[in-house]
Amino acid sequence: MTELPLPRPRAARQPEAQPPTVAIALFVGFVLTAAFVGLTAVIIPGVLLMVVAGFGMVLLFVLQYFLWAKWLYPIVIKMEADSLTASSLSTDNSQPENPESHP
């Protein structure tokens, strides 16, 4: 009887890379927006100033986020915990002792 060739071991299949559709869409959107603003700025020069002001507002928002969320929020939480601890200690110390408990 003739022997059939044994099947080759299958190579591990590498997952296919996903196409960068989100990056392409963001880039196309940015190019179209820049082109529209550029064409509008030729007609109305104040539009470019409004775009610069918008970028400035976004920059201020990002700076405020990092200032409050990353740096100041842990400090505020620690101060709140300290004040709660201090107030609980002061309420424990301010309670009058029961005169009947001491002879």
N, C-alpha and C positions, 0 to 999 in steps of 0.2 A: 504494500500500500504506500502511496506517496504521502510524504509529510507536508502539511501546509505550513507556510512560514508563520512564525509567531508574530502577533501584533507588537508594534513598537510601543514602548512606554510613552504615554502622552506627556508632552512638556507642559509645565505649569503655564496656564494662560494668564498673561498679564492683563490687568484691567486697562481698558482703553481710556485715554485721557479725555476729560470733558472739554469741549470747545469753550473758549473764553467768551461766551455770549454776553455775560453781564458787563465785562470790561469793554467789549466792542460797543454795546448799547450806550454805556456811559460816555465813551469817547465820541461817538457819533452825536449824542445829545449835546455834549459840550461844544463840539465844532459847529453844530447848527445854531446853538444859542449865541456863540461868539460871532458867527456870521450875521445873524439877525441884529444883534446889538451894534455891530460895526456898520451895517447898512443904515440902521436907524440913527446912529450917531452922526452920520454924514448929513442927514436931514435936520435932526434936532440935536445939537451939541450937548444939551443938558442931560440927555439920556446916559451918556457915559459917566457923568458925575453921579447920577442916581445909582448906576451899577457899582461905582466905587463906594458910595455910601452904604449900599447893601452889603458889600463885602466887609466893610468896616463893622457893620452891626453884627454880622455873623462872627467875625473875629472877637468882638466884645462878648458875645454869648459864649463862645468857646472858652475864653479866658475866665469868665465868671463861673462857668461850670467847673473848671479845674480848681479855681480858687475855693469855691464852697464845697464841692463834692470830695475833692481829694485831700485838701489841706485842712480846712476849717471844720468840716463835719466831725471828724474824730475828736477834735479839741472840744467842740460843743457837747458831744456825748460824754466825754470824760468830766467836763464841768458839771453837767447835769447829774451824773452818778455821784460826784463828790458832794454836791448840794443835797442830794437825797440822803446820803450817808450822814452828813452833818445834821440834817433836820431830824433824822431818826434818832441820832445820839442825843440831841438836845431835848427831844420829847421824852426819852427814857430818863434823863437826868432831872427833868423838871417835874416829874410826877411826885407828889408828896408821899412820904412814907406813912404807912399805917401806924398810928401811935400805939395801938393795942399789941403790935407784934413785939415791941421792946418793953421789958419790965421796968 
